């Protein structure tokens, strides 16, 4: 009987592939594994206990914080602090960054940005949700408090990124710059086992994912691309298929496996786009490029954008390279001032 490789065994085997490993990154990913198991357990019984639904508290985005959002934030924050490899975190659920001011953590080399539970409004209706994380080496002096500059680094400087998808199965998908690898959780053993090594997105696909309810306010280039997807043309396998779960991690994960494109452009409610650059777009963009996909703001690579604010939003396009090229063509041709 073949036993799949655990995450820890995989990292040991690929030690040379993880230039930052030296055990620190392995310990950091191990903290993420532990936290995701705890969150997974709560999500799986969410319907049975009073932990679903809104907390009555708003986050900095002015959005209703779901109880599980806050629970997941505390679980990941505590797991990362306890492991001693991280000196600070930023989170969608925290107004500002958090310095881990204890003897061990303040001398740590890494910072983490995260969306602890993305798509959490889907939990009450039993739809897949996810955790997204982004890891950098700190740039401020080791031993002192973390600074905003540690968190406003360009996405291309990430040392690792990944997501946990809490779906029909729970998976941890991550990259350290040497490919994208997926580990599936076996609750009967309590471990993550290698199930998708070197994930690579199909060069093209037939799936487009965006919220067409926002059509009226889409940029003209998005409207033109959407109509392109819906036209009949056998030679290019059109019309494509619309698939939109409303959970970035779930939509991205499906498109990564099957090919496709995900777009969240500027809309009336979100004139700069809805998704956050630091802890949604940058980590997904790092994974995308490592898997042979592209990720842009409609014009420029996400990973080259210089962040200016912790919770800043950007338009987000990511998917199969040939589909992204076509979308880019329409965005450029019909660019509005
Ligand atoms: P809308 C979830 O709130 C999220 O941040 C992403 O996970 C998801 O793709 C998007 O927003 C859904 O937004 O406006 O279509 O409901």
Boltz pocket constraint, residues with backbone or C-beta under 6 A from the ligand:
constraints:
  - pocket:
      binder: B
      contacts: [[A, 118], [A, 119], [A, 120], [A, 211], [A, 246], [A, 247], [A, 248], [A, 249], [A, 251], [A, 274], [A, 275]]
      max_distance: 6.0
